[in-house]
Amino acid sequence: MTQFHPLDALRTAPGAKRPRRLRRTEALRDLVRETSLEPSDFVYPLFVVPGANVRLHVSSMPGVEQLSVDRVVGEARELAALGVRAVVLFGIPSAKDPHGLESYADDGIVQQAVVALKDESPELAVMTDVCLCEYTDHGHCGLLGADGDVLNDETLEVLARIAVSHGEAGADVVAPRGMIDGMVGAIRGALDGEGLQRVAILSYAVKYASAFYGPFRDAAECAPQFGDRRGYQMDPPNGREALDEAALDVAEGADMLMVKPALPYLDIVRALRDSFDVPVAAYHVSGEYAMLKAAAAAGYLDERAAVLEALTSIRRAGADIVITYHAKDAARWLQ
Ligand SMILES: [Zn+2]
């Protein structure tokens, strides 16, 4: 009796499946690739600061800078040349106060940047961050009650004012970030009431209370001065709750949904993709960026290969849109 050899099945069966056939050449691999990654899938975050000719490096995010409005305009031209056609703006105001007054000022920093971008690069899709944490001196995402808790319904009114002021400046998309209950409905109602029906809403529908936001808080200067954000952001172990949050936002009129962060929550990206028919965005956040940059700088990873693999995995999980600090580099590598 001859002994069974594992290769016998391949050797003896003429019709044996050999998946390697389609991996043999670059052309074949290109032909059967299931997921694409294009510069037009990316949204590049920009941090806008007051002043002129300002370019400040963010130490925890090598390659990311705070830019004045004139520099933001230059950045948009560079992005367009690379095929990146969307940005999301975060503002760092000249002064902070308990109510975040500059957030909805006509001449606020984001409003100025939107006007300048729409003037210089009308074809660019301009998204704006709608939140209070960069504008409040306490660094929380809403107005605070006497007990230090974020007041939900009082905050809605302010978020609606911010969104309207961004829409009036010319923003294409507003992106409420604070996980305040009812924020999408309040913003949609206010936009429509002001004749801003054209402005779309990308809701941070599913935003986890994540450890991966640390470097962003340096870039946006919005670390909470006391407490944390676990009272409004989602608890990381929860998955079903994400579908509940997303369903509420779709019902309130969200045009697009976001999951944040991306890589630790790819199962949630997939769940949203399978459950809703609106575009899904994933935010590859500052900590995810910083990890890859640090590992590459230490020589532990090939930056280009690792970044493109990470971004592709976000697309494969079901994200239509990837918000990433790697957008410029990735677009260059993809050209
Ligand atoms: Zn916030």
Residues whose N, C-alpha, C, O or C-beta is under 5 A from the ligand:
A	BS01	ZN	C131 L132 C133 C141 G178
